Amino acid sequence: MKKECSSVSKLLEKYFDQEVTHAERSLVEGHLPDCPSCRDVLRSMERLRNFIRTPVEEAVEKEDLPWVWQKIERNIQLEEKRPWWEPVREWLDITPVLKKKVLIPVAVAAVVLILIMAPFLFEKTSSYPDPSVVEYVESETYNVMVYELETPQVTVIWLFEGPEQELSTS
Amino acid sequence: MNYDEAKAISRCQQGDQDALKEIFDQYQKKVYGIAYGVVRHREEALDIVQEVFIKLFRSIKNFKGKSHFYTYLYRMTMNTAIDHTRKMKRQPPPNREEDGEFQISANPEERPDRVLAHKELEEKVKWAMNQLSPDQKAALVFREVEGLSYQEIAEAMGCSIGTVMSRLHYGRKRVQELLRDYVLGER
């Protein structure tokens, strides 16, 4: 690559796209005859352009488009005849969402998870948990019952002097 | 009949379908060219043409004349084509033998090996273009297919000229790398 290539190569793409100034064009065109490397770069860009453009030009050339207009016209007329609520209904329609295959396993997993969690979610929890009786002693004078509450952690001792009298300490 | 774009747009904005037909006649090939340049598939490109003109009829009221009408229409076409490509990526590929994409030309002068090589190259180009980001692809189609200037591409894409140059540069570089053997003339 020649010394001036580095400055010209920056302009090659703009030159190829015909976006250079008059001075830049002169610079590039003065350089090209003596530089096969820059000519190769331009040739590659030209070849790439042909690869991209030619099939499109051929397709446009052989396509008969007027019949497409008839379809457009028909679609517009159909849209105009639609009742006003139709677009709203379409917008609310969830069937396209359901058609998405990815949502089906997600929905199934959600249902299974809810079923598994349901006993825990709807379990009735008393604000006063059942006390667990630690000890119960009966005698002729007193009956003693010791029980504990877990939350808050309290130990209660009941003294029964008879059915009428009850004493408690904690 | 002379085409008066300003009048056609104004009439179309008032719901005149004949005016839309005039715009369609004027731009159908350009719109088809952009659509085909992006999807590189006949039926899909035709679907996009329909969709674009129906959208245009619905939304032309929003065109205030701040940019050129053709860049407004080209932007709409490009967005529709890119959206279409995204949707198609999510769907299984069509049965190509059925949709006729590989039909060999009836022209007896065309040798089958050449036809096949041509088809192979087209498929390669399509594949390489699909490796680009949507912005790079759009810039390349606007420049290489439609021959728009940097200024026109910037207007159609709603970005600066510098951004257009960058997208073109990196887009070309990527496709050249992917089609190296073809671009360097080794095949």
Boltz contact constraints between the chains, C-beta under 6 A:
constraints:
  - contact:
      token1: [A, 19]
      token2: [B, 150]
      max_distance: 6.0
  - contact:
      token1: [A, 44]
      token2: [B, 183]
      max_distance: 6.0
  - contact:
      token1: [A, 47]
      token2: [B, 183]
      max_distance: 6.0
  - contact:
      token1: [A, 48]
      token2: [B, 176]
      max_distance: 6.0
  - contact:
      token1: [A, 48]
      token2: [B, 183]
      max_distance: 6.0
  - contact:
      token1: [A, 49]
      token2: [B, 144]
      max_distance: 6.0
  - contact:
      token1: [A, 51]
      token2: [B, 125]
      max_distance: 6.0
  - contact:
      token1: [A, 52]
      token2: [B, 144]
      max_distance: 6.0
  - contact:
      token1: [A, 53]
      token2: [B, 144]
      max_distance: 6.0
  - contact:
      token1: [A, 53]
      token2: [B, 145]
      max_distance: 6.0
  - contact:
      token1: [A, 55]
      token2: [B, 122]
      max_distance: 6.0
  - contact:
      token1: [A, 56]
      token2: [B, 33]
      max_distance: 6.0
  - contact:
      token1: [A, 56]
      token2: [B, 36]
      max_distance: 6.0
  - contact:
      token1: [A, 56]
      token2: [B, 37]
      max_distance: 6.0
  - contact:
      token1: [A, 56]
      token2: [B, 145]
      max_distance: 6.0
  - contact:
      token1: [A, 59]
      token2: [B, 36]
      max_distance: 6.0
  - contact:
      token1: [A, 60]
      token2: [B, 29]
      max_distance: 6.0
  - contact:
      token1: [A, 60]
      token2: [B, 32]
      max_distance: 6.0
  - contact:
      token1: [A, 60]
      token2: [B, 33]
      max_distance: 6.0
  - contact:
      token1: [A, 65]
      token2: [B, 28]
      max_distance: 6.0
  - contact:
      token1: [A, 68]
      token2: [B, 49]
      max_distance: 6.0
  - contact:
      token1: [A, 68]
      token2: [B, 50]
      max_distance: 6.0
  - contact:
      token1: [A, 69]
      token2: [B, 24]
      max_distance: 6.0
  - contact:
      token1: [A, 71]
      token2: [B, 50]
      max_distance: 6.0
  - contact:
      token1: [A, 72]
      token2: [B, 50]
      max_distance: 6.0
  - contact:
      token1: [A, 72]
      token2: [B, 53]
      max_distance: 6.0
  - contact:
      token1: [A, 72]
      token2: [B, 54]
      max_distance: 6.0
  - contact:
      token1: [A, 75]
      token2: [B, 54]
      max_distance: 6.0
  - contact:
      token1: [A, 76]
      token2: [B, 57]
      max_distance: 6.0
